[in-house]
């Protein structure tokens, strides 16, 4: 009988020691899953300087019914940035089939059916535009286009797409020309939604 009397208080003591305290705070070392890496970028070289523009938000380009385009920024401060604008002849309206039909096309700077343009903004006062040259060494090649989403951020109905490809070009900022080379891009462009 003495063993039983001794054993019961010992069990009660063990259960009390194992009871979880309801005021215990959770550990401050909880782990969270990091956000996915930004998939958008525009890599290129200009005047011997390599750029990798990869800010995590799209910049839509002002455009007309016959144009599509967008910019990829390097920082949240918007600069530097590099954009592509594609323009069909005036009076045309860019349709879904036109955008999706860009996949696999190489566009030259003297093309008139779909005219490509590069726009490099180093800062607010240093803006470079591609030169319309007949030299086919320079071009924009589009390897893929995929629909992304509808967007009304700018107050207008837009359809956005991810465009992937390569580019090179002669660009001019008014006082001289430079070569943009080794361009690789995967970023967001937009068109008006009709």
N, C-alpha and C positions, 0 to 999 in steps of 0.2 A: 504494500500500500504506500510506503514511503516513496518508492520509485515513481508511482503514478502521480502523486502530489507534486513531486519535483519536476517531472516530465511536462505536465500541463503548463505551469508557469514558463518553462523554457520555450515551449511552442508559441505561447502568446507573445513572448519577448521577440522571438524570431519573426513572427508575422508583423508585429508592430514596426520592426526595423526595416522590413521589406516594403511596407506600405508607401505608395507614391505620394509625395507631398503635392497637393493641388496648387500651391503657390509657386512651384518651381517654374522658372521662365524657360522657354525653348532656347536651345543653343544658338549663339550668335554666329556660328559658323555654317549656317545653312547655305547650300549651294544653289545657284540659279543657272539656268541655261543661257549662255551668251546669245545675243541676237545674231541672226545669220549675217554673213559678210555681204557688203554691198556688191551686187553683180555688175554694176555699171562702171564703165571706164572709157577713156580715150587716151591712148598712148601714142606719142609721136616725138620726133626730133625737129628742132628749129634752131638754125644758127649754132649747131653743135651742142645745144642744151636739150636734154631728154626731159619730157614731161609725162606724168601719169596722172591725169585728171580723174578723180574718182569720188567726188563728193556724193553724199547719199540722198540726193533728191534731184528730180528732173527739172529742167528749165525749158519750157515751151517757147517756141520762136513765133514772133508775130508773122502772120502770113495771110495770103489771099486764097480764094477758092482754088487757084491753080498751083498752090504751093504746099509742101509739107516740110517739116524740119524740127530741129531742136538743138540744144546746147548741152554739153557735159562740162560741169564746173570742177575746178580744182579744190575749192574751199567753200564754206558756207558764206563767205564774203563775195561770192560770184566770180572772182578773178583768180587766176587766169581761166579762160573758158575757150572751148573750140566747138563750133557748130557746123552742121551741114544743113543746107537748104536745097531742095530739089524743086524745080519749077517746070511745069508744063506750059505750052503756049498760052498767051493771054486769051481769055474767053473760055478756056477749058475748066472743068471742075474735076478735081482729083477724086476718084472713086475708090472703094475698097479693093476692087480688082486691080487698079493701077498700083496701089501700095503693095499688095501681095505679089504682084507681077514683077517687082523689083528684085526678087530673090534670084541670084545667079547673074545679074547684069553688071557690066562694067560701063561706067559713064565717063565720057571725056569732056573736058572743059569747053570744047567748041560744039558740043551736042546742042541741038535746038529742040528736039522732041521732048527730052527730059534734060534740062540744063542743071548741072551740079554747081554748088558754090560752097567753099570753105570760108568760115569767118572766125578768126582768132582774135580774142580780146585779152591783151596782156593786162590792161587796166582800163579805166574809163576813157583815157585820152590816147591810148595806143592800140588801135584797131587795124587788123590786117585782113584783106580780102583776096581770094584766089583770083588769078589772072586767067582770062579766057585765051588759052593757048591751043594751037593745033598740034603741039608736041604730045604724042600719045604715050610718052613715057610717064606722064602724069594722069592720074585717074582716081575715081572712087569705085571700088568693087564691093558690091553688096552680096554677102554670102547667105544671109538669112534675114527674114522679117517675120515677126510673130505679133499677133494682136495682144495687147496688154490689158486695156480697160477703157471704159468711157470716163470722161472727167469733165467737171464744170468749174474747176478751181479758178479759172480766169474769167468766169462769168458767161462764157460761151460753151456750147456743147462741143466737146472734142473727142476724137478717137485717138488713143495712143498705142504705139507699137514699139517693140524693141528691135533695133536694127543693128546688124553685126556685119563687119567687113574690114576692108583695108583701104588706105588712101595715101596719096602723095600729091603735091601740087606746088606751083609757083605762087607765092602770096606777096602782096604789096601793101605797104602802109602809107604810101604817098611820097616818101622820100627815098625809097629803094625797095628792091625785091629780095626775097629770101626763098629758100627751098624748104618746104615741109616734107619730111620723109619718114618712112617706117611707121606710118599711121595704122593703128589697130583700134577698132572701136566696137563697143557693145553698149548702147545707150538708148534713151527714150526719145522718139520723135512724135509729132502729132499732126493731125489734119482736122479741119472743121468737119463736124458731123452733120449730115443732111438727112 
